[in-house]
Amino acid sequence: MTDVALRRFVPTDCQWLVARHQDVYTREEGFDMTFGPLVADILQKFCESHDPACEQGWIAHRGGDRLGSIFCMRQTAQTAKLRLFLLTPEARGQGLGKLLLRQCMDFARGSGYRDMQLWTHESHQAACALYAAFGWQLVASKPVHSFGQDLIEQSWELVL
């Protein structure tokens, strides 16, 4: 992982992020074509109105190859929301998820947030295990039908 670096998200990353999220979640989770537009909407709103002092996104890359992403977005003045955490299949198992998660949490702390929240699905077992290892707490879980699948939606929180 020594040749992997993090850089700040730039708007030209949007197309790649939408396509990779749609591709990975379609292939691995069976998500339908409604997932990509959700990612696009999140990114559009971020690009239009984010405050770089308290909201940021990062792209993990090796040379010119993008490997993953994570975003810290403002939920409230005290609460940050972790969004768009993604590792491409070829980037997994190398500690990159820990690097991205630590970057996001450190940024949230440094920006004065008191806590963080995230939304995910139970089927994302590796990510959920990572959240738990970093001190996140599962606070809610419910069955839903989203993106063409029956899923267990989860909400996690972390006190910073």
N, CA, C and O of each residue as an XYZ file, in Angstrom:
640
protein
N       0.821     -1.195      0.000
C       0.000      0.000      0.000
C       0.865      1.259      0.000
O       0.324      2.364     -0.010
N       2.169      1.126      0.011
C       3.030      2.300      0.072
C       2.907      3.196     -1.154
O       3.200      4.389     -1.073
N       2.488      2.656     -2.261
C       2.345      3.477     -3.461
C       0.940      4.047     -3.619
O       0.628      4.637     -4.654
N       0.084      3.879     -2.603
C      -1.271      4.422     -2.625
C      -1.268      5.769     -1.909
O      -0.651      5.924     -0.855
N      -1.962      6.731     -2.491
C      -2.051      8.065     -1.895
C      -3.508      8.506     -1.850
O      -4.351      7.988     -2.582
N      -3.789      9.466     -0.984
C      -5.103     10.088     -0.919
C      -4.981     11.507     -1.459
O      -4.005     12.208     -1.194
N      -5.978     11.910     -2.212
C      -6.044     13.289     -2.659
C      -7.474     13.768     -2.477
O      -8.396     12.964     -2.342
N      -7.648     15.057     -2.473
C      -8.997     15.595     -2.329
C      -9.802     15.351     -3.589
O      -9.288     15.403     -4.706
N     -11.074     15.085     -3.375
C     -12.031     14.932     -4.464
C     -12.090     16.223     -5.280
O     -12.036     17.323     -4.730
N     -12.201     16.069     -6.594
C     -12.461     17.193     -7.494
C     -13.669     16.820     -8.355
O     -13.917     15.636     -8.583
N     -14.419     17.807     -8.832
C     -15.640     17.508     -9.590
C     -15.449     16.576    -10.788
O     -16.387     15.882    -11.182
N     -14.265     16.552    -11.362
C     -14.041     15.634    -12.491
C     -14.029     14.167    -12.052
O     -13.997     13.275    -12.901
N     -14.053     13.902    -10.740
C     -14.160     12.525    -10.232
C     -15.596     12.010    -10.247
O     -15.823     10.811    -10.085
N     -16.569     12.904    -10.441
C     -17.983     12.522    -10.313
C     -18.369     11.364    -11.222
O     -18.963     10.389    -10.761
N     -18.048     11.456    -12.484
C     -18.455     10.410    -13.426
C     -17.880      9.059    -13.021
O     -18.578      8.046    -13.071
N     -16.614      9.040    -12.620
C     -15.992      7.796    -12.185
C     -16.695      7.254    -10.934
O     -16.988      6.060    -10.854
N     -16.965      8.128     -9.961
C     -17.604      7.685     -8.716
C     -18.982      7.089     -8.959
O     -19.314      6.045     -8.398
N     -19.778      7.737     -9.783
C     -21.124      7.221    -10.078
C     -21.006      5.871    -10.774
O     -21.675      4.912    -10.388
N     -20.164      5.792    -11.790
C     -20.023      4.550    -12.554
C     -19.494      3.408    -11.691
O     -20.002      2.290    -11.773
N     -18.486      3.672    -10.869
C     -17.915      2.608    -10.027
C     -18.896      2.154     -8.956
O     -19.016      0.954     -8.708
N     -19.601      3.085     -8.313
C     -20.616      2.685     -7.336
C     -21.665      1.802     -8.005
O     -22.004      0.738     -7.486
N     -22.179      2.238     -9.150
C     -23.214      1.465     -9.838
C     -22.681      0.093    -10.229
O     -23.353     -0.916    -10.019
N     -21.485      0.049    -10.791
C     -20.897     -1.214    -11.237
C     -20.661     -2.174    -10.073
O     -21.069     -3.334    -10.132
N     -20.010     -1.698     -9.023
C     -19.679     -2.567     -7.885
C     -20.949     -3.083     -7.210
O     -21.055     -4.275     -6.920
N     -21.908     -2.197     -6.959
C     -23.105     -2.617     -6.243
C     -24.055     -3.446     -7.106
O     -24.816     -4.257     -6.578
N     -24.021     -3.257     -8.407
C     -24.810     -4.121     -9.291
C     -24.220     -5.525     -9.299
O     -24.936     -6.516     -9.154
N     -22.896     -5.595     -9.471
C     -22.219     -6.887     -9.554
C     -22.250     -7.643     -8.229
O     -22.518     -8.844     -8.211
N     -21.978     -6.953     -7.118
C     -21.818     -7.631     -5.837
C     -23.091     -7.755     -5.023
O     -23.231     -8.693     -4.239
N     -24.028     -6.821     -5.194
C     -25.233     -6.810     -4.363
C     -26.518     -7.004     -5.169
O     -27.591     -7.196     -4.596
N     -26.409     -6.954     -6.498
C     -27.598     -7.089     -7.331
C     -28.452     -5.833     -7.380
O     -29.624     -5.898     -7.754
N     -27.880     -4.683     -7.006
C     -28.641     -3.433     -7.019
C     -29.096     -3.111     -8.438
O     -28.407     -3.412     -9.413
N     -30.269     -2.493     -8.533
C     -30.787     -2.099     -9.848
C     -30.217     -0.738    -10.246
O     -29.344     -0.195     -9.570
N     -30.715     -0.210    -11.333
C     -30.164      1.023    -11.901
C     -30.601      2.286    -11.162
O     -30.308      3.388    -11.626
N     -31.290      2.163    -10.029
C     -31.656      3.352     -9.251
C     -30.532      3.802     -8.321
O     -30.589      4.902     -7.771
N     -29.516      2.965     -8.142
C     -28.447      3.308     -7.216
C     -27.524      4.395     -7.765
O     -27.184      5.332     -7.044
N     -27.121      4.286     -9.006
C     -26.245      5.291     -9.617
C     -26.812      6.703     -9.530
O     -26.085      7.625     -9.161
N     -28.102      6.906     -9.862
C     -28.669      8.251     -9.736
C     -28.651      8.795     -8.303
O     -28.526     10.005     -8.113
N     -28.774      7.928     -7.294
C     -28.665      8.381     -5.908
C     -27.260      8.927     -5.651
O     -27.106      9.997     -5.063
N     -26.246      8.197     -6.088
C     -24.860      8.642     -5.933
C     -24.649      9.959     -6.678
O     -24.016     10.875     -6.155
N     -25.180     10.052     -7.896
C     -25.043     11.281     -8.690
C     -25.688     12.467     -7.981
O     -25.133     13.565     -7.986
N     -26.845     12.258     -7.377
C     -27.534     13.325     -6.658
C     -26.725     13.796     -5.444
O     -26.609     14.997     -5.201
N     -26.173     12.859     -4.696
C     -25.337     13.200     -3.534
C     -24.143     14.041     -3.989
O     -23.819     15.056     -3.374
N     -23.502     13.612     -5.060
C     -22.332     14.332     -5.557
C     -22.691     15.699     -6.120
O     -21.951     16.663     -5.925
N     -23.811     15.791     -6.813
C     -24.223     17.082     -7.365
C     -24.444     18.097     -6.250
O     -23.974     19.231     -6.333
N     -25.160     17.683     -5.209
C     -25.413     18.586     -4.078
C     -24.111     18.970     -3.383
O     -23.932     20.121     -2.986
N     -23.210     18.017     -3.237
C     -21.914     18.299     -2.618
C     -21.149     19.328     -3.447
O     -20.633     20.302     -2.898
N     -21.073     19.127     -4.745
C     -20.334     20.042     -5.620
C     -20.947     21.441     -5.628
O     -20.229     22.437     -5.711
N     -22.256     21.512     -5.541
C     -22.938     22.802     -5.604
C     -22.823     23.609     -4.327
O     -22.805     24.839     -4.379
N     -22.743     22.944     -3.175
C     -22.905     23.722     -1.947
C     -22.035     23.312     -0.769
O     -22.290     23.763      0.347
N     -21.025     22.483     -0.963
C     -20.259     22.072      0.225
C     -19.349     23.194      0.719
O     -18.887     24.039     -0.048
N     -19.114     23.170      2.017
C     -18.213     24.108      2.670
C     -16.901     23.365      2.931
O     -16.853     22.492      3.798
N     -15.836     23.698      2.194
C     -14.590     22.937      2.336
C     -13.967     23.004      3.732
O     -13.107     22.186      4.058
N     -14.383     23.954      4.553
C     -13.865     24.022      5.917
C     -14.386     22.887      6.786
O     -13.734     22.486      7.750
N     -15.572     22.365      6.441
C     -16.159     21.314      7.279
C     -16.713     20.139      6.478
O     -17.342     19.250      7.053
N     -16.495     20.115      5.170
C     -16.926     18.998      4.322
C     -15.828     18.723      3.306
O     -15.271     19.641      2.705
N     -15.531     17.445      3.127
C     -14.458     17.091      2.208
C     -14.652     15.672      1.692
O     -15.267     14.832      2.348
N     -14.125     15.430      0.524
C     -14.098     14.092     -0.042
C     -12.675     13.748     -0.425
O     -11.876     14.629     -0.741
N     -12.361     12.457     -0.396
C     -11.021     11.992     -0.756
C     -11.127     10.848     -1.743
O     -12.053     10.039     -1.696
N     -10.162     10.803     -2.628
C     -10.020      9.723     -3.597
C      -8.697      9.024     -3.317
O      -7.646      9.664     -3.285
N      -8.748      7.723     -3.115
C      -7.528      6.932     -2.988
C      -7.099      6.559     -4.402
O      -7.925      6.193     -5.237
N      -5.799      6.657     -4.659
C      -5.324      6.337     -6.007
C      -3.917      5.757     -5.956
O      -3.160      5.975     -5.010
N      -3.605      5.031     -6.980
C      -2.249      4.517     -7.212
C      -1.893      5.005     -8.600
O      -2.420      4.517     -9.600
N      -0.991      5.976     -8.651
C      -0.697      6.602     -9.935
C      -1.968      7.255    -10.450
O      -2.597      8.041     -9.741
N      -2.345      6.938    -11.667
C      -3.566      7.494    -12.246
C      -4.806      6.662    -12.002
O      -5.894      7.039    -12.435
N      -4.666      5.529    -11.312
C      -5.808      4.634    -11.090
C      -6.508      4.960     -9.779
O      -5.901      4.904     -8.710
N      -7.789      5.300     -9.868
C      -8.586      5.547     -8.669
C      -8.965      4.208     -8.047
O      -9.321      3.264     -8.752
N      -8.884      4.136     -6.721
C      -9.122      2.880     -6.004
C     -10.271      2.946     -5.013
O     -10.793      1.911     -4.599
N     -10.673      4.160     -4.625
C     -11.739      4.258     -3.638
C     -12.035      5.694     -3.282
O     -11.401      6.631     -3.768
N     -13.037      5.838     -2.404
C     -13.466      7.174     -2.000
C     -14.071      7.140     -0.611
O     -14.471      6.092     -0.105
N     -14.127      8.325     -0.008
C     -14.852      8.536      1.243
C     -15.129     10.035      1.353
O     -14.337     10.859      0.896
N     -16.266     10.377      1.967
C     -16.661     11.771      2.118
C     -17.114     12.034      3.545
O     -17.754     11.196      4.178
N     -16.767     13.217      4.035
C     -17.274     13.736      5.297
C     -18.181     14.904      4.934
O     -17.721     15.907      4.390
N     -19.473     14.773      5.236
C     -20.445     15.811      4.897
C     -21.150     16.282      6.167
O     -21.318     15.531      7.127
N     -21.547     17.525      6.140
C     -22.215     18.137      7.288
C     -23.661     17.646      7.382
O     -24.433     17.779      6.433
N     -24.013     17.081      8.529
C     -25.403     16.711      8.827
C     -26.049     17.854      9.609
O     -27.114     18.353      9.245
N     -25.371     18.261     10.703
C     -25.748     19.422     11.519
C     -24.443     20.103     11.931
O     -23.362     19.657     11.547
N     -24.538     21.171     12.701
C     -23.331     21.858     13.163
C     -22.447     20.944     14.013
O     -21.229     21.119     14.043
N     -23.048     19.971     14.704
C     -22.293     19.072     15.577
C     -22.069     17.676     14.991
O     -21.237     16.923     15.497
N     -22.800     17.324     13.932
C     -22.778     15.954     13.423
C     -22.342     15.899     11.961
O     -22.914     16.565     11.099
N     -21.325     15.097     11.708
C     -20.861     14.840     10.345
C     -21.471     13.530      9.851
O     -21.807     12.654     10.648
N     -21.609     13.407      8.549
C     -22.119     12.177      7.958
C     -21.063     11.596      7.029
O     -20.577     12.278      6.127
N     -20.712     10.342      7.250
C     -19.801      9.627      6.376
C     -20.604      9.159      5.168
O     -21.661      8.548      5.327
N     -20.109      9.440      3.954
C     -20.833      9.070      2.743
C     -19.868      8.546      1.688
O     -18.666      8.808      1.719
N     -20.436      7.806      0.768
C     -19.750      7.365     -0.455
C     -18.415      6.675     -0.192
O     -17.426      6.926     -0.880
N     -18.405      5.805      0.813
C     -17.220      4.998      1.137
C     -17.208      3.823      0.182
O     -18.118      2.994      0.193
N     -16.186      3.755     -0.637
C     -16.100      2.708     -1.662
C     -14.657      2.284     -1.847
O     -13.755      3.119     -1.902
N     -14.449      0.992     -1.940
C     -13.175      0.430     -2.370
C     -13.443     -0.437     -3.582
O     -14.343     -1.277     -3.567
N     -12.667     -0.236     -4.627
C     -12.804     -1.105     -5.789
C     -12.346     -2.510     -5.390
O     -11.517     -2.646     -4.490
N     -12.860     -3.544     -6.032
C     -12.479     -4.915     -5.639
C     -10.968     -5.143     -5.619
O     -10.461     -5.843     -4.742
N     -10.250     -4.565     -6.568
C      -8.801     -4.783     -6.625
C      -8.037     -4.063     -5.510
O      -6.858     -4.340     -5.291
N      -8.697     -3.146     -4.809
C      -8.040     -2.382     -3.744
C      -8.296     -2.950     -2.353
O      -7.742     -2.451     -1.374
N      -9.108     -3.964     -2.252
C      -9.497     -4.491     -0.947
C      -8.409     -5.365     -0.336
O      -7.578     -5.940     -1.039
N      -8.436     -5.450      0.992
C      -7.514     -6.326      1.708
C      -6.107     -5.789      1.850
O      -5.188     -6.544      2.166
N      -5.919     -4.492      1.620
C      -4.588     -3.893      1.681
C      -4.481     -2.806      2.755
O      -3.460     -2.125      2.853
N      -5.544     -2.645      3.564
C      -5.531     -1.614      4.597
C      -6.012     -0.258      4.112
O      -5.981      0.714      4.866
N      -6.450     -0.180      2.877
C      -6.891      1.092      2.314
C      -8.186      1.585      2.963
O      -8.363      2.789      3.148
N      -9.078      0.680      3.305
C     -10.312      1.067      3.986
C     -10.015      1.744      5.313
O     -10.656      2.734      5.663
N      -9.043      1.215      6.057
C      -8.641      1.831      7.331
C      -8.070      3.225      7.098
O      -8.371      4.156      7.845
N      -7.256      3.366      6.072
C      -6.649      4.662      5.761
C      -7.718      5.701      5.434
O      -7.670      6.824      5.934
N      -8.685      5.325      4.594
C      -9.762      6.239      4.217
C     -10.636      6.594      5.423
O     -10.965      7.761      5.637
N     -11.003      5.587      6.200
C     -11.870      5.828      7.354
C     -11.170      6.731      8.373
O     -11.786      7.651      8.912
N      -9.901      6.474      8.635
C      -9.148      7.309      9.570
C      -9.068      8.751      9.062
O      -9.220      9.686      9.847
N      -8.835      8.939      7.777
C      -8.766     10.277      7.191
C     -10.075     11.036      7.417
O     -10.067     12.199      7.821
N     -11.181     10.373      7.154
C     -12.496     10.992      7.283
C     -12.800     11.344      8.737
O     -13.270     12.444      9.026
N     -12.534     10.418      9.645
C     -12.796     10.658     11.064
C     -11.892     11.763     11.617
O     -12.344     12.612     12.384
N     -10.623     11.750     11.228
C      -9.706     12.792     11.688
C     -10.148     14.166     11.187
O     -10.082     15.149     11.924
N     -10.593     14.232      9.951
C     -11.078     15.492      9.403
C     -12.293     15.980     10.192
O     -12.387     17.160     10.531
N     -13.224     15.066     10.482
C     -14.427     15.443     11.235
C     -14.047     15.989     12.616
O     -14.573     17.013     13.050
N     -13.139     15.305     13.294
C     -12.668     15.790     14.603
C     -12.052     17.182     14.470
O     -12.377     18.089     15.237
N     -11.172     17.338     13.504
C     -10.482     18.597     13.301
C     -11.401     19.731     12.877
O     -11.067     20.903     13.045
N     -12.561     19.381     12.328
C     -13.533     20.393     11.906
C     -14.504     20.766     13.015
O     -15.386     21.603     12.821
N     -14.341     20.138     14.185
C     -15.153     20.499     15.338
C     -16.446     19.721     15.511
O     -17.254     20.058     16.376
N     -16.658     18.693     14.711
C     -17.861     17.874     14.909
C     -17.727     17.089     16.213
O     -16.627     16.712     16.619
N     -18.860     16.854     16.853
C     -18.888     16.063     18.093
C     -19.131     14.592     17.828
O     -18.705     13.734     18.601
N     -19.824     14.298     16.723
C     -20.128     12.905     16.404
C     -20.298     12.749     14.896
O     -20.325     13.723     14.144
N     -20.412     11.481     14.483
C     -20.600     11.150     13.070
C     -21.711     10.120     12.951
O     -21.986      9.367     13.885
N     -22.342     10.101     11.790
C     -23.365      9.107     11.464
C     -23.060      8.534     10.090
O     -22.376      9.153      9.274
N     -23.585      7.339      9.855
C     -23.531      6.761      8.522
C     -24.716      5.833      8.335
O     -25.321      5.360      9.297
N     -25.033      5.584      7.075
C     -26.111      4.702      6.681
C     -25.512      3.655      5.755
O     -24.750      3.981      4.845
N     -25.860      2.401      5.991
C     -25.327      1.316      5.169
C     -26.313      0.157      5.175
O     -27.450      0.296      5.627
N     -25.868     -0.979      4.672
C     -26.674     -2.202      4.664
C     -25.900     -3.326      5.342
O     -24.675     -3.396      5.242
N     -26.606     -4.184      6.017
C     -26.021     -5.305      6.746
C     -25.151     -6.183      5.843
O     -24.182     -6.781      6.310
N     -25.488     -6.262      4.572
C     -24.746     -7.114      3.647
C     -23.319     -6.633      3.407
O     -22.501     -7.391      2.886
N     -23.002     -5.400      3.772
C     -21.653     -4.869      3.608
C     -20.820     -5.250      4.829
O     -20.405     -4.398      5.614
N     -20.591     -6.548      4.964
C     -20.004     -7.095      6.189
C     -18.605     -6.575      6.480
O     -18.293     -6.283      7.635
N     -17.765     -6.451      5.479
C     -16.398     -5.978      5.718
C     -16.415     -4.535      6.208
O     -15.682     -4.188      7.134
N     -17.234     -3.700      5.602
C     -17.320     -2.301      6.030
C     -17.870     -2.218      7.448
O     -17.360     -1.452      8.266
N     -18.898     -2.991      7.744
C     -19.490     -2.965      9.086
C     -18.487     -3.425     10.139
O     -18.442     -2.864     11.233
N     -17.688     -4.431      9.824
C     -16.653     -4.892     10.755
C     -15.610     -3.792     10.974
O     -15.113     -3.621     12.087
N     -15.282     -3.053      9.926
C     -14.339     -1.943     10.034
C     -14.902     -0.826     10.911
O     -14.200     -0.278     11.761
N     -16.178     -0.496     10.693
C     -16.806      0.535     11.531
C     -16.742      0.131     13.006
O     -16.361      0.933     13.859
N     -17.111     -1.095     13.294
C     -17.103     -1.570     14.677
C     -15.689     -1.510     15.262
O     -15.514     -1.118     16.416
N     -14.688     -1.893     14.481
C     -13.303     -1.871     14.953
C     -12.827     -0.445     15.265
O     -11.933     -0.255     16.090
N     -13.417      0.540     14.613
C     -13.056      1.940     14.834
C     -13.949      2.618     15.872
O     -13.874      3.833     16.052
N     -14.792      1.840     16.554
C     -15.581      2.371     17.654
C     -16.982      2.830     17.302
O     -17.688      3.360     18.160
N     -17.398      2.640     16.066
C     -18.765      3.003     15.679
C     -19.744      2.053     16.358
O     -19.412      0.900     16.631
N     -20.950      2.541     16.628
C     -21.999      1.741     17.255
C     -23.191      1.619     16.307
O     -23.643      2.615     15.742
N     -23.691      0.417     16.135
C     -24.913      0.191     15.370
C     -26.082      0.668     16.229
O     -26.277      0.161     17.334
N     -26.869      1.643     15.735
C     -27.935      2.227     16.547
C     -29.337      1.903     16.026
O     -30.315      2.054     16.758
N     -29.446      1.459     14.770
C     -30.761      1.112     14.229
C     -30.579      0.161     13.057
O     -29.588      0.211     12.329
N     -31.566     -0.702     12.904
C     -31.538     -1.693     11.834
C     -32.976     -2.016     11.449
O     -33.814     -2.247     12.321
N     -33.270     -2.035     10.145
C     -34.628     -2.363      9.730
C     -34.637     -2.940      8.323
O     -33.812     -2.571      7.487
N     -35.574     -3.846      8.065
C     -35.691     -4.392      6.712
C     -36.302     -3.350      5.773
O     -37.237     -2.637      6.139
N     -35.755     -3.277      4.554
C     -36.250     -2.360      3.538
C     -36.195     -3.061      2.177
O     -35.524     -4.080      2.011
N     -36.907     -2.497      1.225
C     -36.749     -2.913     -0.165
C     -36.213     -1.698     -0.911
O     -36.944     -0.744     -1.177
N     -34.936     -1.746     -1.240
C     -34.265     -0.631     -1.899
C     -33.406     -1.152     -3.034
O     -32.837     -2.241     -2.953
N     -33.319     -0.361     -4.095
C     -32.453     -0.679     -5.230
C     -32.751     -2.057     -5.807
O     -31.860     -2.747     -6.301
N     -34.033     -2.445     -5.734
C     -34.480     -3.718     -6.292
C     -34.177     -4.929     -5.427
O     -34.328     -6.062     -5.885
N     -33.755     -4.719     -4.190
C     -33.361     -5.820     -3.311
C     -34.029     -5.697     -1.944
O     -34.332     -4.595     -1.488
N     -34.255     -6.840     -1.298
C     -34.642     -6.855      0.108
C     -33.343     -6.760      0.916
O     -32.462     -7.611      0.797
N     -33.242     -5.729      1.725
C     -32.010     -5.430      2.454
C     -32.314     -5.135      3.918
O     -33.457     -4.875      4.291
N     -31.279     -5.180      4.730
C     -31.372     -4.715      6.106
C     -30.568     -3.409      6.167
O     -29.340     -3.410      6.080
N     -31.293     -2.307      6.318
C     -30.679     -0.985      6.389
C     -30.166     -0.755      7.800
O     -30.828     -1.118      8.772
N     -29.003     -0.160      7.913
C     -28.404      0.089      9.220
C     -27.987      1.554      9.357
O     -27.581      2.201      8.392
N     -28.102      2.054     10.593
C     -27.584      3.361     10.957
C     -26.532      3.160     12.042
O     -26.757      2.442     13.016
N     -25.397      3.796     11.863
C     -24.283      3.722     12.798
C     -23.929      5.114     13.275
O     -24.124      6.092     12.553
N     -23.399      5.209     14.508
C     -22.964      6.491     15.068
C     -21.626      6.329     15.775
O     -21.265      5.251     16.248
N     -20.908      7.442     15.826
C     -19.629      7.484     16.505
C     -19.498      8.799     17.247
O     -19.690      9.865     16.663
N     -19.174      8.735     18.525
C     -18.873      9.941     19.286
C     -17.391     10.239     19.059
O     -16.529      9.387     19.272
N     -17.123     11.453     18.628
C     -15.737     11.842     18.327
C     -15.054     12.346     19.593
O     -13.883     12.723     19.555
